[in-house]
Amino acid sequence: MRIKEVSDRTGVSARLLRYYEEQGLLSPGRQENGYRDYGESHVARVQQIRSLLDAGLTTEIIRAVLPCLAEAASSKYPAPDFLARVRQERSRMVERRDWLSKNLQALDDYLGALANGSSK
């Protein structure tokens, strides 16, 4: 399928799809005329990439992790290096969550103080 169809099916712009290719996250085939040729597996890969990006991973980390995901999912004993990398990313995400929670609480406190002050 062409890039437009992948874009329509995934909700990811053609520009981002080309960027993912530049970053080594996608490897579509090429037709004789040079057009990108995506398969059904590319749609799933784009959805997976979006999910990982939404979780806060960088394209660099995703590039390193993507090849391992299928193997790790089907293996009882994933590679120790892979597990260490995933644990490291998880810790980073927990720190980010905690930081966001503190900021959210500060905003809630501020809005609460404003609401209490304006009701007087």
N, C-alpha and C positions, 0 to 999 in steps of 0.2 A: 504494500500500500504506500501511497505517497505521504509526504510530510503533513499535508493539509488534513488528511483523514486521521492521522495519529493525533494531530493537534485538536481536531474536533472531538475525538473520542476520549482524550485525556484531559481536555481543558487547559493544556499547556501550549503556549504560543509557539509557532514555528521558530521564532527567534531563540526561545529558550531551548528548544530541541536541538538546534544547531550548536548552541552553547554547551549543552550536555555532551554532544559529540566532540567538541573541541576539548572538553575537560576529560575525555576518555571514559565517560559514563555510558555512552551509547555507541554502538558500531553498526549502523545500518549498511546494507549492501548498496551497490550502485548498479543502475541499469546501464545499458549500452550508451544511452544519451546523457549519462552523468547524473540523472536524478537519483535521489536517495530512495532506497527500497526497504521499507519496514515490514516486518512480519508481526504476527500476533504476539509473539514473545516480547517484542519491543513495547507494546502497549502496557503489558504487565510490568516491564522494567521501568518505564516512565512513571507509572503509579507508585512503584516501590521507591524510586528516587524522590518523588514528591513527598512521600510519607517520611522518609529519612530527613529530608530538608526541613519539613515541618516540625520534626522532633528536635531540630537544632544542630544536626550534624553538618559539617562543612562538605563541600564537594571533594576536597582532598581526602577526608576520612571516608566518604561514601565510595570513592574510587578504590580505596584500599579494602573496604569491607564487602562490596558487591560480589566479587568473585567467590568469597568465602560463604556467603549467606546460604546458597543452595546446598553446599557441602555440609555446612554446620547444621542446617535444619534436618538433614537426612542422616547425620552422624550422632551416635551416642557420645563420642569422644572427640569434640572439635579440637583443633590445634591450640596448644597453650598460648601461642602468640596472639591468635585471634581472640581468645577469651580475655586476655589481658587488655587488649585494645578496646574491646566492648566494655569491660569493667571501667576502664579509664574514661570512656565517653559517657558512661552512665553516671559516674561520679561528677563529671563536669556538668551534666544536665541537672543533677540534684543540687549542685551549688547554684546554678542559674535559677532553678525553681525557688530555692530558699531566698535568694536575692530578690526575685520578683515578688515573692510573698511578703517580704519586709516592706518593699516599696508600696505594694497594694495596701498593706495595713496602715502605712503612714498616710496614704491618700484617704483611706476610710476615716482615720482619726481626724484629719484636716476637714473633710467634708462634714463629719459629725460635729466638730467644734463650730463650723460655720452655721450649721443648721440649728444648733443650740443657742448660738449667739443671736441669730436673726429672729428667733421665736420670742425673745424678751421684749 
